Structures are given as C-alpha cells and as structure tokens.
Amino acid sequence: MRKLTTILMIIPFLLFGALTTDAAEKEERTWQGESVYHIMVDRFMNGSNSNDHNVDPKDPKAYHGGDLQGGIEKLDYIKKMGFTTISLSPIMANESGGFHGHWVEDFTSVEDHFGTLADAKRLVEEVHKRDMKILFEFIVNNTGQQHPWLDDPEKEDWFHEGASEGQQGWKSELPDLNTANPDVKQYLFETAEFWINETGVDGFRLDSAGEVSKDFWSDFSQHVKSIDQDFFLLGEVQSRDFQSIAEYQSTGIDAFVNLPFYHTASETFKQAGQPLDELYSVWERSKQVGDPKLMVNFLDYAGSERFTRKAVEAGHNPITRWKLGLTYLFTSPGIPSVLYGSEIPLDGAEPPANLGMMNFKVQNEELNHYLEKLNSIRKEFPAIAKGNFIELYNQDGLAVFKRTYKDETMVIAINNSTETRVANLTNLPEDMQMRGLMLDGLVRPSDQGVYKLGMERETADVFVIEPNDGLNWAFIGFAGGIFLLFVVGVIVVSVKNKRSNES
C-alpha cells in the first residue's frame, strides 16, 4: 500500500510535465536557466567509511564523515528535485579541523576525508551522465595557518603582511596570499588548469573574490577560458552594495553571488505580515551589475543561520515560510541556489551549528514536491528564467509580478499577508486566462479586461497566460485522471488483499 501511495503522489508531477508540452519550445541551455544545489561535502552524505578518521558527528567543529562518494550516491536524489547544477564546498586538502575546506594545505590534492582525485573525477563524470553541471569552490585569497609556504624563506613575498581582512568565521585571521606576486599568480593559474584538466569540472565558485584585485581576476578568467571557453566563473563579493559588485563585472567573471537578495528575501519571508516592497527595489538596484539575471540568489548560505531558524524564532511555520520564499527565489530574475538540507528543512543557528549532517531518513515530501514543481516550471517556461520582470501590484503584503519572453507571459503572485488579499490586474493580455500551476487556480478577465486575483493568506502561485477556451479542460482532465488512477489503485489493492486473505 505504501508503494502505491508513493506512485500516486508522483503521478501529478508526471502529468504536470505532460501538460506543459504547449509551452515555449525548448531553447538552448544557458547558465541563467540553471538551478543550483549547494553541498557542504563533509555534512552531506557519508558514502565510504574508509576515510572516517578523526570523525565526530557530535562535534560541530569536527569532520562528520561526508565525502565525494556520498555525493555520487545522492545525485539521483538531487536530480529528482529538478536541480540542474551541483556546487561543492572546497575539496582541496585542508589542515586539521578544516571540514569546511577553507584552511588549504595543498591546492592540488583532494582532502583525504573526502576521498581522492579519482573520486572527484568520477563525481564529475556521473554528474555529466545525468545532463547536469558541477562547480568547485576555488580558493585564491588565503591558505591555512600552518601552510608549509609560511616557513619557506623563498616564499616570504608570497603573502601580505598580516592576516586576511574583511573575513569572518573560519575565514578570519588566515594568511593572505599576495596575488600580485607573479609566482603566486602563475601557481594559481596552474592550479586552476590542473582541476579543469584532471576532473572536467564546469566552473568555479570564486571564494572571497572581492578580496582579490580586479587585475588578477581579469588575467585569471582569460586563462581559464583559454582552456575551456565555456568555463563558468561565479564570483563571491561580500557586499550588500551592487555598485561594489558591479566593479568586478569587467574582469570576465560571469556571475555573482547576490548577497543583497539574500538579506532582503530571507528577512522578508521569515514571517507573515511583512510588506514585499523591498523585493522589487533590490531587483531595480541589481541592474547596476551587467546582466542581473546571472546573479545567484539564495535564502540560505553557509555563512549564516538557517532560514528555518529565522522562521522558527519569528514564531512561524517554516514549511509555509519556505514555500513562499522558494516561489520568489525560483521565479524572480537570477539563478536560484538552495543549500543542502533546506528541503528537510534543516535548522541551525550561526556557523557551524547551521551545518548539521544531512539526515536522509527525515524528509519533508511537501517541500520536496514543491521544489520539483518549481524546477519543472522553470524548465518548461523560458519566461521564468529569461523574461523581463515587472511589478504589477504590491500592497498590504500581496505582490504580483509579470515576466514576459517572446510570446510567453507568466504571472507570479505572493501573499505574505495574514489575511486574504485581492488585486485587480489590468496590464495583461485581454481575451486570455491565468492558469495557476501551483494551486491550480483559474482567473479570467471581466468584460472590461480586469483580472480579479484573490490569494488566501500566506500562499503563492505561478500563473501562465493562455487562450481562454472556456472550461479549463486541461486541468479537468488532469484532476480526473488522478482520481481515476486512485480508484483503480484502491481496487487493485483491495483485490490483492482479498486474495491474500483467502489463501
């Protein structure tokens, strides 16, 4: 019976995919169409016990046993949720206690807690077999505090005086590499070339990019793209100011981590009753950065307390809060990125408490399926990834956005209020209808061309604008098919149980 129930729960998502065949034709895959699942390697999945030395799952500052083999074993789990790209925390060999990967001891070796270079190569191969992409986090700004170079008199000028500045947590007080030194520069170039050639990785997430000179990044990006012209570079500039981020856009870095989005969205969606005005303001300011659709957006990240914790501390249901936040994350301009465990949803205070071990035995099917559906919508409707972004309505906690690409129009509605809200929408095509893809709602315009959209408290939906054919036969057939399959399933189980009892 349990197996049947699981099958029946999956059927709606299979049928949903079938119903979107009339959406825009498949287009060439681009990075702005990707969705990212970010993994802290040590805290994700323990796939091999052979590398579990000095592991203590009860100590938040110790290694917990996660490794590259574990990542390989859970690729299908990640793909099932619909993610197209995997991002890894640093896997370079680290000093004792460097479970996070930032205390680099050897730039061209894999941390033995995580496995071997062969494991890294096999992970990339398995990712590519599933038509997915993978990013490695690449460190150039610092080394661990015990790195052998620090005791080498010939490498004294490889470091700046004093520790790295502007860093917090496990990145603070680390030896600061002098990337202006030609020898350091050449070494890091060769290191990048090593990882690209040895593993076939698709791109790097550039750790602390804002702490390194723009001249270095210009030369670095030119070098890696001479090896692979499609190689993707994601820069992490730790700033809430888009102008500071924009200063790096001429260096050849393709996309940037969107910290302003994180701070605004995570605070906005952590509790009901808050206005959504600031969301669109952040989008408008993001236009200072090249193509803002290539900004990587997120609600959780390794450097701060979990979004779940924020919702719980605010006295709200984290599942409801996640659903609203994820809707905006996946439908607003940018590349959505989800930190491992958000789908459970994993709780945790400030680092390292926010980086608990992933528990695959504890799953939240509601959030899992919600992510599947959002990823499916993003895949089937190009307007969600490539379209413009226009605010149609924003009042009393209800915000409505429109995204248009070619002849496709999508509408996103989020009610963060504690009450039902109604919006009268006029700037939409007439003689059409709005079909909800998350809540299955249907809105048709009045004779005056006004779409009266009502949203219950703390709900969100994604609508596709389609021809008004009278009755919503697609949804009727969809719902009827599910009901028919359920009835047939119940009959089959009943017959089996009857035969079993008779025997």
Secondary structure, 3 states (H helix, E strand, C coil): CHHHHHHHHHHHHHHHHHHHHHCCCCCCCCHHHCCEEEECHHHCCCCCHHHCCCECCCCCCCECCCCHHHHHHCHHHHHHCCCCEEEECCCEEECCCCCCCCCEEEEEEECCCCCCHHHHHHHHHHHHHCCCEEEEEECCCECCCCCHHHHCHHHHHHEEEEECCCCCHHHCCCEEECCCCHHHHHHHHHHHHHHHHHHCCCEEEECCHHHCCHHHHHHHHHHHHHHCCCCEEEECCCCCCHHHHHCCHHHCCCEEECHHHHHHHHHHHCCCCCCCHHHHHHHHHHCCCCCHHHEEECCCCCCCCCHHHHHHHCCCCHHHHHHHHHHHHHHCCCEEEEECCCCCCCCCCCCCCCCCCCCCCCCCHHHHHHHHHHHHHHHHCHHHHHCCCEEEEEECCEEEEEEEECCEEEEEEEECCCCCEEEEECCCCCCEEEEECCCCCEECECCCCCEEEEECCCEEEEEEEEECCCCCHHHHHHHHHHHHHHHHHHHHHHHHHHHHHHC
